[in-house]
Amino acid sequence: MEEVKNSKNNILWLWITTFILTVILMPFFGKLYYIKFGPITNTFWGPSHPEYFEGFFLSYYLIFSFLCHILLKKPWKTFCFGIFLPILFFSVLIGAWQELKIEIILIIIGLVLGWGIKVIIQKIKSSKT
């Protein structure tokens, strides 16, 4: 069985697209965080506006896991979890248990959405041939 490698071009597109979509969706996720948990206090860990801190990370988790599944080939799991685990470990260290639950749920949603779109694309390609 031949292992499919990720091209540098796909990884570059993954990072560029993730950054752009994360910045665009940052206020939306920040507002959702603000509605659910209230404002973050102005302390060492973040600014008083959640869309700049928590909104960035929440949108990053969803977008990156979604695009990772669509743009990368076989070894995408290693790449994605190598990025997510240190950030999730940081949430455990600071005791952000509510945020950790939300982050894991968003990662799962992104992976499921990416998997669903990839299956649909494969079915469309196979029906054309």
N, C-alpha and C positions, 0 to 999 in steps of 0.2 A: 504494500500500500504506500503510495507516494504522499509525503507530507507537503501540504501547501504552505508556502512561506508568505508572510505579510510583506508587501512591498513598502519601500520607504515613502512612496507617493501616498499610499493609503493611510499610513500613520501620520503623515504631514496633514492630509485632509481631515483626519480625525481630530487633531489638535486645533487646527484653525476653525473648523466648524463648531467644535465644542466650545471654544472660547467665545465666538460670536454669539451663539445661541444662549450660552450661560449669561452673558452680559445683558442680552435682550430680555431674558426671562427672570433675571435677578429681582426686579421690583415686584413681580407677580408673586414669586415664592416668598419674598420678604413680607409682603402684605398678608399672605396666608399665615405665615408664622406669627406675625403681630396679632392677627385676629384670634388665633388659637391659644397662644401663650402670653400675649401681652408684650410690652416693650422690654427690650434688653436694657438693663441698667448701664449707665456709663461707667464701666470699670475697665480694668486692664484687658479683659478678654474680648472686648468689642465696642464698637460705637453705639450710640443711642438709636441709630436707625438700623433695623434688622435687615433691610434690603441690601445693605452694603456688606454684611457679614454672613448671617445665616442664610439669607436669600441666595447669595452666591454659591455657598456650598450645597444647598438643597437642589438648586437648578443644575449644578455641576454633576451631582450624583445621577440625576435622571437622564440628562442629555448624554453624558459620557457612557453610561451603561447601554443606553439605546444605540448610540452611534458605534460603539465598540462591537456590538453584535452584528450590525449591518455592514460596516466597512472592513472589518478584519476577517481573515480566513480562519483556519483551524486553531492556531495557538492563541486565540483571543482571550481565553479564560486566564491564562497565566499573566498576560499583559494587564487585563482589567483588574484582577485581584491584587496584582503587585502595586497598582496605583491606589486601590481602595483601602486595603488593609492598614497601611500606616495612618491614614486619615481617620478611619474608624477607631483605631487603637487610641488616637489622641482624644476622641470623644469619650472613650472609656476612662482614660486617665483623668480628665477634668470632671468626670461624674455627670456628664450630660446624657442621662438615660432616656429622657423623652426625645431628645434630638436624635439619639442613636436609633431608636425605634423608627422614627420617621425616615432617617437616612437609609436604613436597611429596606424599608418598604419601597422607597423611591428607586433603589437599585433593582429590586425585584420587578417593579413595574416597568422600568426601562428595559430590562432584559426580556421580559415577556412581550412588550411592544416590538422590540427589535426582532425577536424570534418570529412573531406573527407576520411582520412586514417581509422578512426574508423568505418565509414560506410562501406568501402570496406572490412575491417576485419570481420565485422558482417555479410555481405553478403556471404563471403567465408565460415564462420562458419555455417551459416544457410543452405547453399547449400550442405555441407558435411553431414548434418543430415537428 
